[in-house]
């Protein structure tokens, strides 16, 4: 892939993952305020995180970045 707007692949990965974490935290905090059952929240949290992670991997694939095996640091 090379460069995208002057950013390296690793910089793009870090930027997207940082924003993903922020948006996940906000969404999960909002959900936690609404879902009072701890077991239900646990299941909803897993569903949200699994789907956001899947979307993020898909986004990387669309822009030509293979993130398999890369650890988020």
C-alpha positions as CSV (number, residue, x, y, z in Angstrom):
1,X,0.0,0.0,0.0
2,X,2.8,2.4,0.9
3,X,1.7,5.9,1.9
4,X,-1.8,7.3,2.6
5,X,-2.0,11.0,3.1
6,X,1.7,10.9,4.2
7,X,1.1,8.2,6.8
8,X,2.7,4.8,6.9
9,X,0.7,1.6,7.3
10,X,1.7,1.4,11.0
11,X,0.7,5.0,11.6
12,X,-2.7,4.3,10.0
13,X,-3.2,1.2,12.1
14,X,-2.3,3.0,15.3
15,X,-4.6,6.0,14.5
16,X,-7.6,3.9,13.6
17,X,-7.2,1.6,16.6
18,X,-6.8,4.6,18.9
19,X,-10.0,6.1,17.6
20,X,-11.8,2.7,17.7
21,X,-10.9,2.4,21.4
22,X,-12.2,5.8,22.2
23,X,-15.5,5.2,20.4
24,X,-15.9,1.7,21.9
25,X,-15.3,3.2,25.4
26,X,-18.0,5.8,24.9
27,X,-20.5,3.4,23.5
28,X,-19.9,0.8,26.2
29,X,-20.2,3.5,28.9
30,X,-23.5,4.6,27.5
31,X,-24.7,1.0,27.3
32,X,-23.6,0.2,30.8
33,X,-25.8,3.1,32.1
34,X,-28.8,1.6,30.3
35,X,-28.2,-2.1,31.0
36,X,-28.5,-2.9,34.7
37,X,-28.2,-6.7,34.4
38,X,-24.4,-7.5,34.6
39,X,-24.7,-10.7,32.7
40,X,-26.7,-9.1,29.9
41,X,-24.2,-6.2,29.7
42,X,-21.4,-8.8,29.5
43,X,-23.0,-10.4,26.5
44,X,-23.8,-7.1,24.8
45,X,-20.3,-5.9,25.4
46,X,-18.9,-9.0,23.7
47,X,-21.2,-8.6,20.7
48,X,-20.3,-4.9,20.3
49,X,-16.5,-5.5,20.6
50,X,-16.6,-8.5,18.3
51,X,-18.5,-6.5,15.6
52,X,-16.4,-3.3,15.9
53,X,-13.2,-5.4,15.7
54,X,-14.6,-7.2,12.6
55,X,-15.5,-3.9,11.0
56,X,-12.1,-2.5,11.7
57,X,-10.3,-5.5,10.2
58,X,-12.6,-5.2,7.1
59,X,-11.7,-1.5,6.9
60,X,-8.0,-2.3,6.9
61,X,-8.6,-4.9,4.2
62,X,-10.5,-2.4,2.0
63,X,-7.6,0.1,2.2
64,X,-5.1,-2.6,1.5
65,X,-3.5,-3.2,4.9
66,X,-3.1,-6.8,6.2
67,X,-3.2,-6.7,10.0
68,X,-3.1,-10.4,10.7
69,X,-0.5,-11.1,13.3
70,X,0.2,-7.4,14.1
71,X,0.0,-6.6,17.8
72,X,-1.7,-3.4,18.7
73,X,0.8,-1.5,20.9
